[in-house]
Amino acid sequence: MPHQVTLVIGASRGIGREFVSQLSRDPTHRVIAGVRKPVDFDSSNVVPILLDQSDPESVTRAGTQVSEIDTLIINAAIGADEYLLSTDDERLREYYDTNVIGPLRVVRAFLPALKARNTRQIVFISSESGSLSQQINAKGGFRGPYAVSKAAGNMIVVQLHNELHDQGFTVAAIHPGWVATDMGNATGPGGMPIPESVKGQLDVIVKLEHNASATFFAWDGSIVPW
Ligand SMILES: NC(=O)c1ccc[n+]([C@@H]2O[C@H](COP(=O)([O-])OP(=O)(O)OC[C@H]3O[C@@H](n4cnc5c(N)ncnc54)[C@H](OP(=O)(O)O)[C@@H]3O)[C@@H](O)[C@H]2O)c1
């Protein structure tokens, strides 16, 4: 039995891929990499599984393939800087289906695997854009429908905490900072290197204690206001 099992959702590129890379450097760690299309991770302790969090059947199928997880990192999302008043219903539904209902589907599907172990950590990769107080008068970054979806994701963290904390679960959100991924580069150059953000986020996850459930962290360990 491997020492630690972590499932990373949205592992094909960007922050998710770097989570897989850094976690798999520990040979005792088993990493399950949730991807929409096959990816070769070239590492014996990485097991890819196909999972599209916008597709209920895909999530349910993936859930049946995993029996034990210590830590679930829900990282997959879509994002751009758009204005809410010029976002049509279809686009808003796409945001909600991917960034809000998708993560919840994932939690439901992998709850038995999380309950099979005692660690029971659920980590949502959130965004400062989902912080109500930080969005007031925001002049840049990803605003509009992305921010609305990330704020809803934050409330899911709090509600899951309320429903699961007594069963030994720790549910937390992490803002990765502004990171030079496909998504982060959409606002221009200047995002931090991906390994730096992920190293900081993994430090937060390693130190995550049960009584820190329902906390919104930044990648550097500081606290972000909900
Ligand atoms: N980069 C930043 O500056 C920044 C800042 C704040 C928060 N974040 C958050 O950090 C997380 C990772 O962002 P990133 O910058 O690494 O983004 P990214 O480079 O755009 O990568 C997004 C990842 O999510 C996957 N994905 C998208 N829709 C999916 C779906 N329906 N089902 C499964 N996987 C899906 C993508 O898979 P495919 O390759 O198949 O498309 C890809 O692996 C997101 O939650 C984002 O909101 C990022």
The ligand as an SDF file (V2000), in Angstrom:
LIG
                    3D

 48 52  0  0  0  0  0  0  0  0999 V2000
   -3.0860   30.8270  -13.5750 N   0  0  0  0  0  0  0  0  0  0  0  0
   -3.4820   31.7380  -12.6750 C   0  0  0  0  0  0  0  0  0  0  0  0
   -2.9480   32.8650  -12.6130 O   0  0  0  0  0  0  0  0  0  0  0  0
   -4.5950   31.4040  -11.7070 C   0  0  0  0  0  0  0  0  0  0  0  0
   -4.9540   32.3860  -10.7690 C   0  0  0  0  0  0  0  0  0  0  0  0
   -5.9550   32.1010   -9.8480 C   0  0  0  0  0  0  0  0  0  0  0  0
   -6.5580   30.8540   -9.8660 C   0  0  0  0  0  0  0  0  0  0  0  0
   -6.2030   29.9240  -10.7990 N   0  0  0  0  0  0  0  0  0  0  0  0
   -6.8760   28.6190  -10.7430 C   0  0  0  0  0  0  0  0  0  0  0  0
   -5.9020   27.5850  -10.7960 O   0  0  0  0  0  0  0  0  0  0  0  0
   -6.4670   26.4170  -11.4050 C   0  0  0  0  0  0  0  0  0  0  0  0
   -5.5640   25.9210  -12.5270 C   0  0  0  0  0  0  0  0  0  0  0  0
   -5.4570   26.9700  -13.4840 O   0  0  0  0  0  0  0  0  0  0  0  0
   -4.3270   27.0020  -14.6180 P   0  0  0  0  0  0  0  0  0  0  0  0
   -3.8190   28.3850  -14.6260 O   0  0  0  0  0  0  0  0  0  0  0  0
   -3.3910   25.8520  -14.4900 O   0  0  0  0  0  0  0  0  0  0  0  0
   -5.2790   26.8100  -15.9030 O   0  0  0  0  0  0  0  0  0  0  0  0
   -4.9820   26.2120  -17.3510 P   0  0  0  0  0  0  0  0  0  0  0  0
   -3.5550   26.3580  -17.6940 O   0  0  0  0  0  0  0  0  0  0  0  0
   -6.0090   26.8530  -18.2470 O   0  0  0  0  0  0  0  0  0  0  0  0
   -5.3280   24.6500  -17.1680 O   0  0  0  0  0  0  0  0  0  0  0  0
   -6.6500   24.2880  -16.8810 C   0  0  0  0  0  0  0  0  0  0  0  0
   -6.6870   22.8030  -16.5800 C   0  0  0  0  0  0  0  0  0  0  0  0
   -8.0460   22.4750  -16.2900 O   0  0  0  0  0  0  0  0  0  0  0  0
   -8.4480   21.4270  -17.1660 C   0  0  0  0  0  0  0  0  0  0  0  0
   -9.8770   21.4880  -17.4260 N   0  0  0  0  0  0  0  0  0  0  0  0
  -10.5960   22.5160  -17.9310 C   0  0  0  0  0  0  0  0  0  0  0  0
  -11.8880   22.1610  -18.0310 N   0  0  0  0  0  0  0  0  0  0  0  0
  -11.9790   20.8830  -17.5630 C   0  0  0  0  0  0  0  0  0  0  0  0
  -13.0410   19.9630  -17.4050 C   0  0  0  0  0  0  0  0  0  0  0  0
  -14.2910   20.2470  -17.7860 N   0  0  0  0  0  0  0  0  0  0  0  0
  -12.7700   18.7280  -16.8740 N   0  0  0  0  0  0  0  0  0  0  0  0
  -11.5090   18.3990  -16.5030 C   0  0  0  0  0  0  0  0  0  0  0  0
  -10.4570   19.2200  -16.6670 N   0  0  0  0  0  0  0  0  0  0  0  0
  -10.6970   20.4520  -17.1870 C   0  0  0  0  0  0  0  0  0  0  0  0
   -7.6200   21.6210  -18.4210 C   0  0  0  0  0  0  0  0  0  0  0  0
   -7.6240   20.4280  -19.1870 O   0  0  0  0  0  0  0  0  0  0  0  0
   -7.4930   20.4250  -20.8160 P   0  0  0  0  0  0  0  0  0  0  0  0
   -6.0170   20.4420  -21.1120 O   0  0  0  0  0  0  0  0  0  0  0  0
   -8.1520   19.1610  -21.1950 O   0  0  0  0  0  0  0  0  0  0  0  0
   -8.1950   21.6530  -21.3160 O   0  0  0  0  0  0  0  0  0  0  0  0
   -6.2770   21.9580  -17.7860 C   0  0  0  0  0  0  0  0  0  0  0  0
   -5.6410   20.7920  -17.3320 O   0  0  0  0  0  0  0  0  0  0  0  0
   -7.8720   26.8260  -11.8620 C   0  0  0  0  0  0  0  0  0  0  0  0
   -8.8110   26.4170  -10.8930 O   0  0  0  0  0  0  0  0  0  0  0  0
   -7.8060   28.3450  -11.9010 C   0  0  0  0  0  0  0  0  0  0  0  0
   -9.0700   28.9430  -11.7340 O   0  0  0  0  0  0  0  0  0  0  0  0
   -5.2420   30.1700  -11.7210 C   0  0  0  0  0  0  0  0  0  0  0  0
  1  2  1  0
  2  3  2  0
  2  4  1  0
  4  5  1  0
  4 48  2  0
  5  6  2  0
  6  7  1  0
  7  8  2  0
  8  9  1  0
  8 48  1  0
  9 10  1  0
  9 46  1  0
 10 11  1  0
 11 12  1  0
 11 44  1  0
 12 13  1  0
 13 14  1  0
 14 15  2  0
 14 16  1  0
 14 17  1  0
 17 18  1  0
 18 19  2  0
 18 20  1  0
 18 21  1  0
 21 22  1  0
 22 23  1  0
 23 24  1  0
 23 42  1  0
 24 25  1  0
 25 26  1  0
 25 36  1  0
 26 27  1  0
 26 35  1  0
 27 28  2  0
 28 29  1  0
 29 30  1  0
 29 35  2  0
 30 31  1  0
 30 32  2  0
 32 33  1  0
 33 34  2  0
 34 35  1  0
 36 37  1  0
 36 42  1  0
 37 38  1  0
 38 39  2  0
 38 40  1  0
 38 41  1  0
 42 43  1  0
 44 45  1  0
 44 46  1  0
 46 47  1  0
M  CHG  2   8   1  16  -1
M  END
$$$$
